[in-house]
Amino acid sequence: MLKQYSEEELFRRPFSETQKRELLALLDRPASEIDTSDIPEILELPPGTIRGRVRGGQSVRLNEELRQHFADKSRREGVSFDDLVIETLSKAVASSPASR
């Protein structure tokens, strides 16, 4: 069975120097020359698999100061930008007098 990695395991660790060299070498090669034979073919996606984020509903544009604040904080805390904004807004709504 394949090991399943969380998003944090995949994207929050820095690449080693060896990994960086291997990735840079792959960038210079055409896709037809990259051996993918050791990657198992996926015939069926497991339940709950997300192939790409589907965005729905309204979008909100943040000014540059807010965007930078949340971008910096999301990197420091290791959480996604969207989750951080949603959590912050949810807390603000829950503590506002109109929601009581």
N, C-alpha and C positions, 0 to 999 in steps of 0.2 A: 504494500500500500504506500502511496505517496505521502510524504510529510507535508502537512499544510502549515503555512507560515501566516502569522497575523500581519496586518499592514505595518504595524510598528516594527516587527522583526525585519521586514523587507526594506523599509524606507527610512528608518531612524538611525541605523548604524552606518558609520562612514565606511567607504570601500577601503580595502587594504591596498598597499602599493601594487601587489601582484594583480589584484582584481582590476585596478585602474589600467595597468599595462595591457591586460587581456582585452578589456573593453575597447581601448584605443586601437588595438591591433584589429579587432573585428570591424571597427568603423571604416577601415581602409579596404576591407574585402567586399566583393559583391555578394549578395545574399546566396547566389547559386553555389558559392564556394564554402559556405558555412555548413559544417556537418551537424545536422540535428537528429541523426539516427538514434541517439541515445535518449531522446525525449519521447516518452510514451505517447501514443496517439490517444486523444480524448474522444471517446465515442459518445459519452453522455455526461452532461454537466451535473454535479451533485446538487441536491436541493439547496436553495439559499445562495447559490453562486451568483455573483454580480459581475457581469462582463464590462460594464461601464456605468458610470453614474447617470441616472436619469433625473434630470432636473424638471421640476414642475412648479406650478404656482407662480407667485410674484417674485420678481428679483428686486434687490435693493442696491442702489449705488452708494458707496461710502465715499466721503471726501478723502483726499490724500492723507490727511493727518490720522483719521480713523483707520483707514486701510493699513497704513504703516504700523500703527499701534497694535492692531490685531495680528498682523503678519509677524511682527517681532515676538509678541506674546505666544503665538501658536508655535513658533520655532523653539522658544525657551521651554515651554511646557510640554512639547512633544505631542500636541493635539492638532487635529485638523482645523484649518481656518474657519470653515463653515460651522463645525461643532462649537467652536469657541464663541463665535458671534451669536449663534442660536442660544447657547447657554446664558450668555450675558444678557441678551434681550429677554429671555424667559424669566430670569431673576428680577430684572427691572419691572416687568409687567406684574409679577407676583407680589412685589413689594409696593406697587403703586396704589394709592387710595381708591382708584376706580375699580380695581380688581377685588376689593374686599366686600 
